[in-house]
């Protein structure tokens, strides 16, 4: 493969060409030359677009590909296609499959299924067997096979003793424990954020306390064990305060936030549209402001998609009976472009491409000569409308169909493939 990218503005703080408009020549997956007015070799694919920008390929910390076990919602191939369409060259796949990703053989299955693709799929192993929260898995074995982190995904670890053991166990080999904080004894049977809107709609709410109480617990456990802890999909103002204080204390803690929790609030549920039913729930404007402040000051390290495909049978029902979740891989970057005023375009790339890899211990792509070409190509100002026919995921559970978005992914380059 030979690719020449013409007149692209580089958005990569690790590149000496950062914020410069250059041509980039790629041969056999390696950046061979960066400069002005480069000559296209014979047979080269030439990429030339108005206001073309190039950054390291995006990386998602929280994607459900539903494979194996729930392939009618999504499978590995459609998940990777959606990721590439959204500018992602890497994802951390959640273990919420059937069977769960709780053994080395399941880790190896995911790796095998994703080999040779433009998107690198990195498995996350489960913390407990069958995601039941009762008995630890062989996390060391899964780590040796390629699992980069350990989480029970939406099945938050309810038992403090299990969480303590997990942090101690993974500490021995440098593993990362990820937990989406949700005390189910408080949030049980809730459907949206608890507040004025839930009261008006007559829906049982999910109190912010359910998240904040577990975050407080896990911070104490991380302090006691000196383990490596990551909070997934933080959603409340108080959670941001707690994490900020823990980081100032020097604890080995990181956090991410789902993109929809930054651009949508609880009032989106007023029409009982189940596509807005997500976990964690859409919160308040006050929470969104605190989350944005946390992104800006480094309290929150990354933005994830929380890509959660659900079929129509589980979504087009009464709000009380609908499953949580929305797909997000194809729209995440465009939604993040709405945050440019708060964190800047460089901040978007930092939170969606650089930091996710850093906290997982992966090599961060650089747009420099002799480096592997792992790139996202985009125009940050192009306006486009998402149509259902644009969606390559098997599931279509997104509220952004028919909405005009700003910021368009034009392609990705990775593993010697232009897509």
ZAMARGU-4260 file (C-alpha; in steps of 0.2 Angstrom, whole numbers, plus 5000, padded with zeros to 4 digits):
<rodrens>
0) 5000/5000/5000 | 5006/5017/4995 | 4996/5032/5001 | 5000/5051/4999 | 4990/5063/5010
5) 4990/5080/5003 | 4989/5097/5012 | 4983/5090/5029 | 4984/5100/5045 | 4993/5089/5058
10) 4984/5088/5075 | 4997/5078/5086 | 5006/5086/5101 | 5019/5072/5100 | 5023/5077/5082
15) 5036/5090/5077 | 5024/5094/5063 | 5010/5098/5075 | 4998/5112/5068 | 5007/5112/5052
20) 5000/5109/5034 | 5010/5095/5026 | 5010/5081/5014 | 5012/5063/5021 | 5019/5049/5011
25) 5015/5031/5018 | 5023/5015/5011 | 5020/4998/5018 | 5012/5005/5033 | 5026/5017/5038
30) 5027/5036/5036 | 5042/5038/5024 | 5041/5056/5021 | 5033/5072/5027 | 5035/5089/5018
35) 5027/5101/5005 | 5022/5097/4988 | 5028/5078/4988 | 5027/5069/4972 | 5015/5054/4971
40) 5023/5038/4967 | 5016/5027/4954 | 5001/5018/4959 | 4999/5028/4975 | 4982/5032/4983
45) 4981/5051/4984 | 4970/5058/4998 | 4966/5076/4995 | 4951/5085/5003 | 4946/5103/5008
50) 4951/5107/5026 | 4959/5090/5028 | 4966/5086/5046 | 4976/5071/5052 | 4978/5065/5069
55) 4983/5049/5077 | 4969/5036/5075 | 4956/5037/5089 | 4955/5024/5102 | 4939/5019/5112
60) 4940/5013/5130 | 4922/5006/5130 | 4914/4997/5116 | 4903/4982/5116 | 4904/4971/5100
65) 4892/4958/5107 | 4903/4944/5099 | 4901/4929/5104 | 4884/4926/5109 | 4874/4941/5104
70) 4878/4943/5085 | 4861/4948/5080 | 4865/4965/5089 | 4883/4967/5083 | 4897/4956/5078
75) 4916/4958/5077 | 4915/4963/5058 | 4901/4976/5059 | 4909/4983/5075 | 4926/4985/5067
80) 4918/4993/5052 | 4908/5005/5063 | 4924/5009/5072 | 4933/5013/5056 | 4919/5024/5050
85) 4920/5034/5066 | 4939/5037/5065 | 4944/5023/5078 | 4959/5012/5074 | 4959/5004/5091
90) 4945/4999/5104 | 4945/4990/5120 | 4931/4977/5119 | 4920/4974/5134 | 4918/4956/5141
95) 4899/4957/5141 | 4898/4942/5128 | 4891/4925/5130 | 4901/4916/5136 | 4909/4931/5145
100) 4927/4935/5141 | 4933/4927/5157 | 4946/4914/5151 | 4962/4915/5140 | 4953/4906/5126
105) 4940/4919/5125 | 4953/4933/5125 | 4962/4923/5111 | 4946/4921/5101 | 4943/4940/5100
110) 4961/4943/5095 | 4960/4930/5081 | 4943/4937/5075 | 4951/4954/5073 | 4967/4950/5065
115) 4972/4959/5049 | 4959/4973/5051 | 4962/4991/5050 | 4955/4992/5068 | 4965/4984/5082
120) 4953/4976/5095 | 4960/4974/5112 | 4950/4962/5124 | 4946/4967/5141 | 4944/4952/5152
125) 4931/4951/5166 | 4935/4953/5184 | 4923/4939/5190 | 4918/4923/5182 | 4902/4925/5171
130) 4901/4943/5176 | 4893/4937/5192 | 4903/4947/5205 | 4906/4932/5216 | 4923/4923/5211
135) 4938/4931/5203 | 4944/4925/5186 | 4962/4920/5181 | 4966/4938/5177 | 4985/4934/5176
140) 4982/4921/5162 | 4971/4932/5152 | 4984/4946/5154 | 4997/4935/5147 | 4986/4931/5132
145) 4983/4949/5128 | 4969/4956/5139 | 4973/4975/5143 | 4961/4978/5157 | 4948/4969/5168
150) 4930/4975/5171 | 4913/4967/5173 | 4907/4981/5162 | 4889/4987/5167 | 4889/4973/5181
155) 4897/4985/5193 | 4907/4975/5207 | 4895/4976/5222 | 4905/4967/5234 | 4919/4977/5242
160) 4929/4962/5247 | 4929/4956/5229 | 4935/4973/5223 | 4949/4973/5236 | 4955/4956/5230
165) 4954/4961/5212 | 4965/4977/5215 | 4978/4967/5225 | 4978/4952/5213 | 4981/4963/5197
170) 4994/4974/5207 | 5006/4959/5206 | 5007/4960/5187 | 5003/4978/5184 | 4985/4975/5178
175) 4971/4988/5178 | 4954/4986/5186 | 4940/4996/5178 | 4923/4998/5187 | 4908/5008/5182
180) 4902/5014/5199 | 4884/5010/5202 | 4878/5004/5219 | 4863/4993/5214 | 4855/4993/5231
185) 4852/5012/5228 | 4849/5012/5209 | 4839/4996/5208 | 4825/4997/5195 | 4829/5015/5191
190) 4827/5020/5173 | 4833/5038/5171 | 4842/5051/5182 | 4833/5054/5198 | 4827/5072/5199
195) 4813/5084/5194 | 4812/5077/5176 | 4810/5059/5182 | 4796/5065/5195 | 4787/5074/5181
200) 4788/5059/5169 | 4783/5047/5183 | 4798/5036/5180 | 4809/5029/5194 | 4825/5038/5195
205) 4843/5033/5197 | 4851/5043/5211 | 4868/5051/5208 | 4872/5044/5225 | 4872/5026/5218
210) 4888/5031/5208 | 4896/5043/5220 | 4895/5030/5235 | 4904/5017/5225 | 4917/5029/5219
215) 4920/5034/5237 | 4922/5016/5242 | 4933/5011/5227 | 4945/5026/5230 | 4947/5020/5248
220) 4951/5002/5242 | 4963/5009/5229 | 4972/5019/5243 | 4972/5003/5254 | 4978/4991/5241
225) 4989/5004/5230 | 4981/4995/5215 | 4978/5003/5198 | 4960/5009/5196 | 4950/5016/5182
230) 4932/5023/5183 | 4922/5020/5168 | 4908/5032/5162 | 4908/5045/5176 | 4893/5055/5175
235) 4890/5066/5191 | 4898/5082/5197 | 4901/5075/5214 | 4910/5060/5206 | 4922/5072/5197
240) 4925/5081/5214 | 4930/5064/5222 | 4941/5059/5208 | 4950/5076/5208 | 4953/5074/5226
245) 4960/5056/5225 | 4972/5062/5211 | 4978/5076/5221 | 4982/5063/5235 | 4993/5054/5222
250) 4982/5038/5220 | 4984/5028/5204 | 4967/5032/5197 | 4961/5037/5180 | 4943/5040/5173
255) 4933/5042/5157 | 4916/5049/5152 | 4904/5044/5139 | 4902/5056/5125 | 4883/5056/5126
260) 4884/5062/5145 | 4893/5077/5139 | 4881/5083/5126 | 4864/5077/5132 | 4855/5080/5148
265) 4840/5071/5157 | 4827/5082/5148 | 4831/5072/5132 | 4820/5058/5140 | 4804/5069/5141
270) 4797/5061/5125 | 4800/5044/5132 | 4811/5040/5118 | 4820/5024/5124 | 4836/5028/5113
275) 4840/5041/5127 | 4839/5027/5140 | 4857/5024/5145 | 4868/5018/5159 | 4874/5029/5168
280) 4859/5040/5165 | 4859/5056/5157 | 4861/5069/5171 | 4859/5088/5173 | 4866/5103/5165
285) 4876/5106/5182 | 4884/5088/5180 | 4888/5092/5162 | 4897/5108/5167 | 4907/5098/5180
290) 4912/5084/5168 | 4918/5097/5155 | 4928/5106/5169 | 4935/5089/5174 | 4940/5085/5156
295) 4949/5102/5155 | 4959/5101/5171 | 4964/5083/5168 | 4953/5075/5182 | 4944/5065/5168
300) 4957/5057/5156 | 4947/5051/5141 | 4931/5052/5132 | 4923/5035/5127 | 4909/5030/5116
305) 4901/5017/5127 | 4895/5009/5111 | 4881/4998/5116 | 4871/4990/5102 | 4853/4984/5106
310) 4841/4977/5094 | 4824/4984/5090 | 4815/4971/5101 | 4824/4978/5117 | 4823/4996/5112
315) 4806/4999/5104 | 4796/4995/5119 | 4789/5005/5135 | 4803/5015/5143 | 4802/5005/5159
320) 4805/4989/5149 | 4818/4995/5137 | 4836/4990/5139 | 4850/5003/5142 | 4862/5009/5129
325) 4865/5018/5113 | 4878/5015/5099 | 4891/5028/5097 | 4906/5024/5087 | 4901/5033/5071
330) 4895/5049/5080 | 4907/5051/5094 | 4920/5062/5085 | 4907/5073/5078 | 4899/5075/5095
335) 4916/5079/5103 | 4918/5093/5090 | 4904/5102/5099 | 4916/5103/5114 | 4930/5112/5104
340) 4926/5128/5113 | 4929/5120/5130 | 4944/5109/5127 | 4950/5113/5109 | 4952/5102/5095
345) 4969/5096/5102 | 4960/5092/5118 | 4948/5081/5108 | 4962/5071/5101 | 4971/5070/5117
350) 4955/5063/5126 | 4950/5051/5111 | 4967/5046/5104 | 4982/5049/5115 | 4976/5047/5133
355) 4966/5031/5131 | 4982/5022/5124 | 4993/5029/5138 | 4982/5023/5152 | 4982/5005/5144
360) 5001/5005/5142 | 5000/5005/5123 | 5012/5014/5111 | 5004/5031/5106 | 5005/5033/5087
365) 5015/5048/5081 | 5015/5058/5065 | 5033/5057/5062 | 5045/5050/5049 | 5049/5031/5051
370) 5034/5029/5063 | 5019/5017/5059 | 5005/5025/5050 | 4990/5025/5063 | 4980/5039/5057
375) 4963/5047/5057 | 4958/5059/5043 | 4944/5072/5046 | 4937/5089/5042 | 4932/5097/5059
380) 4920/5109/5051 | 4910/5099/5039 | 4892/5098/5043 | 4883/5082/5039 | 4866/5073/5043
385) 4866/5055/5050 | 4854/5044/5040 | 4849/5027/5046 | 4857/5020/5030 | 4874/5027/5035
390) 4874/5016/5050 | 4885/5000/5048 | 4881/4993/5065 | 4868/4979/5065 | 4859/4989/5078
395) 4852/5007/5075 | 4849/5013/5093 | 4855/5031/5092 | 4845/5047/5094 | 4856/5056/5082
400) 4847/5049/5066 | 4841/5064/5056 | 4852/5076/5066 | 4865/5088/5058 | 4882/5085/5066
405) 4898/5095/5064 | 4915/5086/5061 | 4916/5073/5048 | 4928/5057/5048 | 4935/5055/5030
410) 4945/5039/5033 | 4958/5030/5043 | 4975/5022/5040 | 4982/5008/5051 | 4991/4991/5048
415) 4995/4996/5031 | 4977/4998/5026 | 4968/5014/5020 | 4949/5013/5024
</rodrens>
